[in-house]
Amino acid sequence: MTKPVVAIVGRPNVGKSTLFNRIAGRSIAIVEDLPGTTRDRVYQDVAWQDRVFVLVDTGGLEISTDDDIGKMVRAQVEIAIAEADVIVFLVDVTDSVTIPDKEIAEVLRRSDKQVLLVVNKCDNWSRRDHLAEFYELSVGEPVAISAHHAIGTTDLLDAVTAMLPSGEEQPEQLADKMKVAIVGRPNVGKSMLLNSILGEDRSIVSDVAGTTRDAIDTIVEYEGEQVVLIDTGGIRRRGRIDRGIEKYSVLRAIRAIDRADIAILVLDVTDPLAAQDMHIAGYVHDALKGMVVVVNKWDLAIELDIEAPHLTQVIAAKLKFFPDVSIIYTSALNGEGVTDVLKYSKKVFEERNKRFTTPQVNKVIKEALITHSPRTVKGRRLNVLYATQSEVNPPTFVLFVNDSNLLHFSYKRYLENKLRDAFGFKGTPLNLIFKNRGEK
């Protein structure tokens, strides 16, 4: 199911980052924040009122600027607007309505998106008296908040969740097929890689509408089975927004990853694992999807004096939060290594669909407890009563314990590693759920 995207948009210095940090860091549940993943994200999965959405911070938007930095920021914000389901348009009550606010309002009206007008820095009643001025922007009823003092943020989140679209399910004809998303930064060769895959003696079965906006998924035959290749912004179509670069290209990857079983993270051999690559890899892990890393443009390796074993070590070290991920080398330009992309994707898919009996799982957990006992917390120790595998794709294990509050994240990682040692699960995260005795 695809998570909706909520983007915070506004001119510089109205408090966008303060609001982002307020929502992402307090008063709500952070869905996942795993040790080892990159921290400087401009997006965060958050939950409110049983809804989960992706919150996105953006740079200050200046419509009329002509300087290079301003144009780059504008391109990034355009991507955020294009990919968002709901836009939080943030303005500053202390400045009243400004010309830049009016210009942004005009852009948002043309976007035909759900827009929530939010007036920041309403710290007292005298400032709230100026709220009516912002009806001039003609983008709906203004909501008064103070991001710095956490005033009105609950009402803001209630309004946002009320505007979110209903969850998008996978189309029925795609439900039982392996779904592969090719993701990565712009200009790493995603489009050429896809075209090369489709040209490697694969028969295209059909093109079907995806749930991602304007996406067309391609169903291909591979080793007698049908595989769905999921579109991201740069794969099959090009438009004005696709020229935007840097951080907000991740939004298209997010939508594709949510719908996929396996993400193919395409890296550029000339600049492997840049910050944005780490953002995407972190999201794949947080979303509990399988991953294969493809280092593209390998035809340049000799010229760059790069050797695969060394680069593999470097990439694996940076992606240590994603254990046993496969790293393959391709040149979409000349077809080198392209046949390995679906080959390794299928291997990861098979790993994700492994299922083991409750006695098998309990044996591994029991041996792990004997080998290394959990630490005591105020005289009490975690005790695992029994464990079972409840789901596949992703592999999900439920462990019933005496008190889940006694679990330390390092011990959770230890138990996960023991399950991997016993059962494999190469290239995919595991979902370990700890429940108290008697909990459904």
N, C-alpha and C positions, 0 to 999 in steps of 0.2 A: 504494500500500500504506500503510495507516494505521500510524503509529508508536505503540507502546504508551506509556502515561503512568505515571510513577513519582512519587508525591507523598511528601514528607517531612513527617510530622505529629508533633506532641508539644506538651506544655505549654511555657510561656515558659522561656527560659534553659537549655534542655537541650543547645543547640549545633546547632540545625537549620541556621542560615545558615552556620555554620562547616563543617558537613558538605557542604552544597550547594556552597560555594566550593571545598572540597577536591576533590569529585568533578568539578565543572565546569571547574576550572582546572588540574588536575594529573593525571598518571598515565593519562589517557585522551585520546582524540582529540576535540577540539571540532569538530563537523561543519561548522559555518559560523560565521564571525565577521567580517562584512563591514564595511569602513569606511563611516561615514555612518549606520549603523543605530543605533537607540536602545540604550544599554548597560545601563540599569537594569532589566533583565528579571528576573522572578521564575521564569523557566523557561529551560532550555537544552537543545538537542539534544546528546546525547552518544553515544559509541559504545564498546562493550566486548564483546570476544569475538564480533566480527562481527554484533552486534546494535546497533541504533540505537533509542534511546528518548528521550522528553521527560522531563527531570527538573524537578520543581516544588518550590520552597520555599514554605512557608506561615507565617502568623503563629502566635504562641503560642496554643494552644487552651485555653480555660477554659470548661468546660461549665456551671458553676454561676453564672457572672458575670451581673449584671443591668445593668451600665453600658453606655452606648450603644456605646462603642468596642469593648468585649468582644463585644457582640452582632454588630457588623459583622465583626469578625475571625472569629467563629464561623460566620457565614454564608459567608464566603469559603472557610474551610476545608471546610465542608460541600460546596461546589462541587468543591473539589479531590478530596475523598474520592469524590464521586459519579462524577467523570470518570476517576479513576485505575484502572489495571489492577493495579498493585502499590502497596501503602502501606508505607513505611518508618516504623515507629512508634519514635520516638527517646525514650529515657529516660536519666536521669543516675544513674550508679552511686553517686555520692557522696551522693545523697539517699535511697537505697534506694527502696522502692515507696511512692509517695505516693497520697493520695486522688484528686487530679486524674489521676494515671496510671491508676487503676482506672476512673475515669469515662470516660476516653478509650478504654480497652480495651473497655469495654462498648459504646460507640458503634461501634467497629471490628468487634467480633464481630457486631453487628446488620447491618453493612454488607454482609456476605457477600462481602467482597473478599479477595484474597490479601494477607496481612499478614506483614511481616518485622519481628520485634522486635529492635531494635538498642540495645545498652547502651553509652552514650558515656562518655568520660573514664576508660576502663580503661587508665590509663597504666602500671600496674605490677601485679605478681602479687598483691599484697595486696588491691588493688581487685577483681581478677578473682575472688578467692575469694568475693565477694558476688554473683556472677553468678546462682547458683541461686535467690536470693531472687525473681528476676523471673519464674520459672515461675508464681508466684501470679497473674500477669495472664492466664494461660490463652489466650495468643495465639501459642503456638508456642515453639520453642527460641530462646533469646536468642543474639545474635551480639555478641561483645565488640569494641569499636573505641575508638580515640582519634582523633577528627576533627582535633584540633589538631596531633597528632604523626604523623598519617597511619599509625596502627597499625590493622591489620585491615581497611582499606578495600578491599583486593584481594579478601579473602574476602567482604566485603559485596557487592561488584559481581558476583562469581561467583554468590552466592545470589540476587541480584535478577534477573540474566539467566536463571537457571534457572526462575524463576517467571513470566517474561514469556509471554504468549500467543503462539502462532504468528502469523506475519504474515497480515493480512486482505487478500485480493485483492478487486478489484472483482467484483461479480456479473457473470456472463457476458453477461446481457442489457443491461448498461450499458456494456460495454467500448468500443463504437465510437460512443457518443453524446457530445455536448458536455455536460460536467458543470459546473454553476455553483453555487457556494456563496455564500449571502448572509450576510455576517458583519459584526460590529461590536459596540460596547458595548451594554449593556441600554438600552432606552428611546430608541433612535435612530430607531425606526420600521421595523425589519426585518420584523416580522409584517405590518404594514399594507402595506409595499412588496410583499411576496410576494403578498398577497391582491389588491393592485391589478394586479400583473402577470397573475395568473390570471384577472382579470376583464376584461382587454383583448382580448376576442375570441379567446382561446386555448382550445383544446379539451384538457381533461385526458385523457391517454391511460390512465394507470394510476398507482396508488400501489404502490411496491415497497419491500420491507424493505431498509434500508441497512445497511452494516457498522458504522456508529457505533451505540453502544448506544441502543436504543429509538427510533431514527430511522426516519422514513418519508420516502422520496424521492418526489418528484412528477415524472412524465414528462409534458411538454406538447408540443404541436405549435407550431413557430414557423417560418414561411416554408417549409412543406413538410418540415421536418426535426424530429426528436424531440430535446428538450433535457431533461436531468435537473436538477431543482432540488434541491439537497442541503440537508437540514435541519440547522440548528444549534439550540441549546437554546431560543432565544427565538423561532424562526420559527413553529412550528406547534403547540407544546404549552406549557402552563404548569403549574408545580407549585411545591411549597414551595421547592425549591432555586433556582428562577428568580428569587426575590426577592433573592438575594445580588447584590451589586454590586462594582464596582471590579476588582481585578487578575485574579481567577481566572475571570472570564467568558471570558478568552482561551482556556481549555482546550477549550471547546466549539468555538470557532473553529478551533483547531489540528486537531481531528479532521476537521472538515468540509473545511478547506483541503487536508489530505493526500489526500483522496479526489477533489478537484475538479481541473478544468483551469483554470477561471477563478474568482477570488474577487471578489465584489462587496463592496467595503468601504463600508459605509453610515456617513456622518457626520451629525451633528446641526448644522444651521446655527447654532444658538445657542451651540455649543461645539465648533467644528470642530477636528479633529486634536489631541485631548487625548493624554496620554501613552499611554493604552491603545490608542488608534487607531494610534499609531506602533509599539507592540508588534506589533499584528496585521499591519500593513503590512510590518514587518521580517520577520515569519515567512513571509508570502506570498512575499517576495523570496527568502528563504533556501530555501524549498521549491521554488523555480523554477516558480512558478505565474504565470499571467497575472492582471492586476488591472484593474478599472475602479472608480474612486472615484465614489460617488454622494453628493452633498450633499443630504440630505433636509430636509423641512420648509421648502422654499423659499417657501412661501406667507407666511412670517414675514419675508422679506427686506426688504420696504418698511418695515415697522415697526421693524426692527433697523438700517435705513439701511445695508444691505450691497449692494454691487454685484458681479456675477459676475466681471468681468475682474480686479478687485483680489483677490478671494478666490482665484481660480484661480492667480494669481501666488504668493500666500502658501502655498497648499497645495503647488504644484509645487516651491517652494523647500525646504519641509520634507521633501518626498519626493524629494529630488534623487538618492537612491540607487536610485530606481525611475524611470528615464528614460522620457519620452514616455508617461506614464500618462494615460489619458483621464479627464477630470473633468466630470461631468454634474450637472445640478441638477433635482431632482424634488420634487414634493409628493405623497406617497402618499395624503394626505387628499383632494385634489381631482383626482388623476390626472395632474397636470402633469409632463411629461418622462418618464413611466413607460415609454412605448414605446421610449425610447432605451436602456433597461437591457439588454435582450436584443440589441438592434441592435449596440451597442458590444461586448457580450460576444462576439458572433459574429465581429466584426472581429478581436478579439484572438485568438480561437480559430483563425481563418484565418492570422493572422500566425504563430502557434505551429506550424502545420503546413506552412509553407513549406519547400521542399527545393531545394538548389542543388547543381550538379555540382562535383566535385573541381577541375576546371580553373577554374571561376568563383571558388571559394573561394581557391584558390592565387593567382589574379591579384590579389585584394584584399589578401591577406596580403603578397605580394611588394611591391606598391606601398606598403603601410604601412611595411615594413622600409626601403625606399629613402627614403621621406619623412622618417622619424624612426627612426634606428637605436637599438637597445637600448644602455644604458650598459654600460661595461666593469666587471667585478668581478675584481679582482686580475689584471688583464691579459687576462681572458677575456670574451667577449661571447656572449650568447644568439644562436643561429642556428636559425631555423625551417626545417627540411628540406622539409616539405610539410604541408598541412592538408586536412582533409576534413570534411564534415558527416556525422555518423554516425547521428543520430537527429532526429526531430521531436517536438514536444509533450512536453518542452521542446526548443527548438532546441539541438542539442548538436554542438560542433565539437571534433575531436581534432587537435591540433597536435603533430607529431613534431619534437623539438628535440635539439640536441647535449647539453644538460645543463639539466634543469628547475630545478636549484638556482640558476641564473643569472637566473631570471625574477623581476622586481620587480612587486608588485601594481599599481603605477601603469602599467606597460607592458602588463600584462594588460588593464587597463581601457581603455588606448589602442587595443589590437587589437579589443576588443569594440566600441568606438565606431566603428571603421572598418568592421566588419562591419555595424553598424546603418546607417551612412551608405550603404553599398552595397545592402543587402538589406531594410532596414526593421525588422521585428520590433517594431513599436510595441506597448507595453503588456505586454511579457513579458521576463523575464530570459533571458539566454543562458547556456548551460553550456559553458565552455571548459575542455577537459582537455588538459594538457601532458604528453606522454610522451617518455621518452628513446629514442634510436635503438635499434631492435630490441626495445623493450618491447611486449608484447602488450596 
